[in-house]
Every structure is written in structure tokens, then in C-alpha cells.
Amino acid sequence: MTDDERYMLRVLELASLGMGCTAPNPMVGAILVHEGRIIGEGYHHRSGMPHAEVMAVASVQERDLLSQSTLYVTLEPCSHYGKTPPCAELIIRERIPRVVVATQDPFPQVSGRGIQLLRDAGIEVIVGVLEGEARRLNAPFITTQTKHRPFVSLKWAQSLDGFIDRLREDRSESPEIFSSPLQQRLVHAERMRHDAILVGYRTALLDDPQLTNRLWYGRSPLRIVLDPRLQLPRDLRLFRDQLAPTWVIHLRDVEPPAEPMDGVRYLALDGERIEPSALLELLHREGVQSLLVEGGASTLESFLESQLYDQLLVEVCPRPLGKGVPAPAIRDLE
């Protein structure tokens, strides 16, 4: 491992501290190194706050060392005015002579311009150090910019013999639990990492889930439920607990309530059924960058069949169930 890679590992660690807080911005970390010593560190805390490069430069006490240091950053420094000034201009103004970037920014207003601005100013710029790790860290942001849809994770737990639940008819029967206590905590960590969580009509009806993050630090996701004909009862916790906003996706030929409950929003789609492609297009327009789909079987299958997913989170319990609701079939994984 090279020195550049070792320093970039620290930068990636810093960037991850912004997990669940920076959207719609990416997670970014930065450090300044002078003769083998880290003299400044920073990361982007949340949207609208200073970028990582600004935080790192501000943390340096020996200011005269900036002009002899290397800046390491997980994402190409921005070159445009948004909620904050361009970081590339700051780097040029502080006369930092060398910049090491993990990956180029796919955001159209940057996308190579920041790197070129630095090079035009005579700064040495190295690009691609631990690029794979940096792109994985910001997969939702990159997916949104390149595929123009949210990053989609499909999650379920199943029995050893391939069932995700017992056969149930109403809410009086509790769902079968396959996840261990540790895995349940990790699932809530995934909820914190995603902008939104989604379940289908039958899962909402039978499980009456909260779909909140209760076992990990940080935020709860936006809750999305598919209710094509608006038939779900209004006493479900999704509608009445106000622990997180709830969006109800329905077909356009069904009229939503004239006075929706507090924290509940209705969004309509055209067609005879809710298609994953149309749903993701809608969520992209609404600014959702990442979506965790937690069920049920038919909803998960629809995303699998459409091949509109980026990550599978599947837990297999070591005990069989015998019979029940079959787990989604995973096909053509390459």
C-alpha cells in the first residue's frame, strides 16, 4: 500500500462520519499532510454546511505549511457556487501545491471542471486513489447522478428452506421472525443510511410496521407505502404515529382523501399498476437518492424482475419453516 492510499483510507473514514446527514450532497472527507504528518482534517457534516476541504483547511494551525502540503479528498473539489463557495478556488488561494482525489464528481456542474481548474493553476492533481472504495461509499449519490434514479437496496430475511413468512390472513397473527437481535440492529442501521424505506400493500396491512430507526443512531427514513387503490385502513401506525413522514403511492384514477392526516402525503402514478420504473422516476424527481425495499414478496419480486436494484441484503436463518410465503427468486446474478 502506498502512502497516498494510506492517507486516503483516513479520508474515507472521515467522510463516513457524515453517513445519513449529508443528502442530497455526497459524503466527503479531507486531510492535509505535510512531510508525513497530518496537519488538518475535516468532513462534510450536512447539506448547507462547509465542505470537507474548507473544514480541513480551517483546522490547520500552522498556516504557513499549507503551501507545502498535500490535500487528500474523497471527491473532486467543487468548482461552482452552490450553498457554499467553490472549494477549488480555496485550494488555489491557499497555494496548496498537490491534491490527491479518490474519484471524479459525476455532478454535471463539476464533473472534471474542479480538477481542470486546479491543474490550470499549476497544482499537481492525482486522481483515482482508492476510487472503488470512494464510489462505494457514495453509491447513492453516484447512482442518482448517473442513472437518474435512487440507489435501490432489496432486503429480506428467510428460512433455511426459502420462506419469508408463515401464511397469514390478518393482523391478529404475528409475522415470523428470522432475524437475530444483532441482525435487527444492522437492519436499522441500513434504515438510517437510506433516505426512504418502502413496503407494499400487504406488508403494511398484515404487519402494521413502524418502519423507523429505533435500534441505531441517527435519522429515521421517509416511509413509503404502495396502496394502489387506497384501501389501507387509516389506523395503521404509518398513518397515525407521526414518527416519520409517510408517502402513499397510489394510482391516479383513485382520489386521495380531501384532508390527509398530518405527516402523510399522497402521490399518484399513471397506469393500471405501480411499476418500479415509474415509481423510481417519481422518487428521483422528489429528491430521494436511496431506497430500502423491505417487502413484501411481490413488491421485492417486481424490483427483481425489472432489474431495478443495486444491492441485495438477504439473511438466511438456519432453521426451516416447512411451508409459507416463498422468498423472492434471485435470477441471473452476474
N, C-alpha and C positions, 0 to 999 in steps of 0.2 A: 504494500500500500504506500502510495506517495504521500509527501507532506500535504499537497493540495487536497488529496482525498481525506486525510485525517482531519484537516481543518473543516472540510465540507461536512463530515459526519457531525461535528459540533453544531454547525449552522443548521443542518436538518433537525437536530434535536431542539434547537431554539425555535425553529419555525413551528414545530408540532405543539408548542405551548399555546398557540392560537387556535387549536382544534375546537371547532364548534362555535367560534366567536367572530371570525373574520368575514364570513359571507356577506355580500357577493364577491368580496376580494379573496385572493388566494392566501394561504399561509406562507409567510416569508420570514426567513431568519438572515442575520448578517453578523459578521465579526470583522474586526480589523486586527491584522497581525504585523508586528514589527520585529524583525530579526528573531523569529521563533517564539515570540511572546504575544499572547492575545492582549491587546490594549483597549478593546472596546467590543461590546456585544449589544445586540438588540433584536427584537422581533416585532412583527405587526400584531398589535393586540386586538384590534377590532376595526371594522369599517369606519372611515372618517378620522381615525387617529393616525399619528405619524407612521410612516412606513419603516420597515426594518433598518434600512440604510441610515435614515435620519436618527433613529434611536441609537444605533451603533456609534455614529459619529458624535452624537451628544454625550455619550458615556465616556469618551476619551478625555482623560485629564491632562495628558501631556500633548497638547495640541500641535506642537512643532513636529511631532512624529508622524502626523498624518501624511505629510508629503514624502515619507519614506516607507509607507506601509502598503500592504496588500489587503484589499477588501474582498471578502468571500461572501457570496449571496446566493440563495437558492433559486432565485428567479431574476431574469433580466431586469435591470433598473428601468423604471418607467421614464418616458420621455414626453409625457403630456400633462397638461393641467387638468386635474380632476378635483376631488375634495382636498387634495394636498398638492404642493408644487412638485415638479419633476425631480426624481432622485438623481437622474443623470447629471442635471445641472449642479446639484450639490456636490457630487463627486468631482466634477471639473473645477468648481470653485475652491474646493478644499485641496486641490492639486494631488489627489491620490493617484500614484503612478501605475498601479496594477490592479486589475479586477478579475476575479475568478467567478464565473457564473455556472450554476449547475445546469440550467435549461433556459431556452429562449421562451419569452412570454407569447402565448398564442393570441392574446387580446389584440384585436385589429389595430387599435390606436398605438400599440407598442410594436410587437411582432418584428423585432430586429432593429427598430429605429433607435432604441436606447443603446444597444451595442454599437451601432454605427456612429452615434453621436459621441460616444466615449473614444472610439478609435480615431475619429476625425480630430479630436482634441489632443491626440498623441498618446493616449492611455493604452497600455497593453491590456488586451482583453482575452481571457481564456474561457471557452465555452464547452460544456459537456462533461464536467467533472461530477461523477455520481448522478448522471442525468436520469437514469432509470428510477433511482430512489426518489429523486425530486418530483418526477412526474407521477409516481405512485402516491406520494404524499398529497398532491393537489389534483388527483384524478377527477373529482367532481368539477373543479374549475376548468380543467383542460377539456373534459368531455363537453361541458356547456359551450365552450368557445369553438370547438372543432366539429362536434356532431349536432349542435344546436338542439339539445335535449338534456334533461337531467341525467346524471350518473345513477344507474339503477342497480340496487342490490336485492336479490331474492333470498329470503330467509325462511327456513322451516326446520323443525325437529321431527324425526320419525323413529319408529320402532325398528328393531333389527330385521323384521320381516317386511318392512316397507309400508307402514301405515302412519298417518299423521294424527289420527284421532279415532275414537270409537264412533259408531253410528249414533247420532243424536237427533232428536226432533225438536227440542225446545230448550229454553234457558234453564229449566229445572235440573238438567243433567250437566254436571261439571265436565269440562274438557279433560282429556287425558294429558298428563304432564310427562314429557320425555326429557326435558332439560334438567341438568343438575343445578344446584344452587349457584355454583361458580359460573356455569354457562348462562344462567339467567342474568347474572350481573354483567357478563360480557355482552349479552343482547342489549341491555340497557345502555351500555357504552356505545354500541352501534346506533342506538336511537339518538344519543347525544351528538354523534358525528354527522348524522343525516339531517337535512333541512326538513324533510317530511316523511311521514310513515303512512302506509296505505293498507287497508283491508277491504275485502269485498263484502257484498250484502249479507251473505250467510254467516260469515265470521262475526260481523257486527251484531247480527241478530242472536246467534247462539251463545257467543262468548261474552257479550256486553263488555268489551275491553276498555281500559282507560287509555292505552297507547301512549303513556307518558314515561319519562325517565325518572324512576324512583330509586334505583339502586346504583347510580353512578353520579359523578359530579356534573355540573353544567346544565344546559338547557334541556327542555322537552321539545320534541319536534312538532311541527304543524301536523295535525291529524287529518287524513283524507279518507273518506269512505265512499264506496261506489254504491249508489242507490238509484238505479236507472229509472224506476217508476215511483220513487219517493214513497216507499211502503214501510220504511223502518219506523218503529214506534218512537215517539218523542221522549220517552222516559229513559232511553239509553244514556249511559254515563257520558258518551261522546257529546251528547247534546246539552246535558244539564250541569256537568261538574265545573265547567269553565276553567279547567286546569291548563288548557292549551287551546288555541284556535282550532276549529273544526271546519273543513270544507266538505260539502256534499256534492258529488258529481252525479248529475242526472241527465236524462235525455231531454232535448229541447221541447218536445211535444207535451211535457208534463209541467204544469205550473207549480213553482215553489210557493211556500207559504207567503202570504202578504206581509206578515210580521214575523220574521225569523227570530229564533232565540238568540240571546246575547252570545257573541263569540262564534256564531255559526254563519257560514256563508255558502250560498248555493251557486254552482257553476254548471252551465248547460253545454252539452255536446250534441252535434247533429248525428243522425243515423238511427238505426234500429237497435244497436247495441253499443256498449262502450268499448271502443277499440284502443289497445295500448298506444298505438301511434298517435291517434288524435288526443288521447289523454296527456301524453308526454309533450306534445306540441303546445297544449294549453298550459301545462305547468311551466314550460320553458318561458312562455310569454309572461307568466306571472312571477318569474324570477326564482323559481325553485331550481336549485342546482343539483340536489341529491335526493333520492327517493329510496326508502326501505320498504319493500313489499313483504308483509308478514302473513299473507293468506287471504282467503283460503285456497284450497286445492285448485279450483277452476280459475281463480284470478292468477295464481302463480303459473298455471299451465298456459294461460293466454300470453303472458310475457315470454315464456319459454318458446312457444310456437312462433311468436313474432320475432324471436331472436333479438328482442329489445331489452337486453340486460348486460351488465358489465361485471357483476360479481355474484357468486353463489355462496351462501352461508348455510351449510347443511350440517346438522348434528344428528348422528345416528346413535340411538340409545341401545345398550347391549341386551335389552330384553325384548322378546317378541310380543305382539299383541294378538295374533291369531286371525282377527278379521277387523275391518273398519274402513276408514276413508283412505284410499290408496294415495301414497305420496306422489308428487309430480314426477313425471318421467323425464329424465335428462337424456337428451339425444344429441348426437353429432357434436360432441365436445372435441375441439381440436386446438 
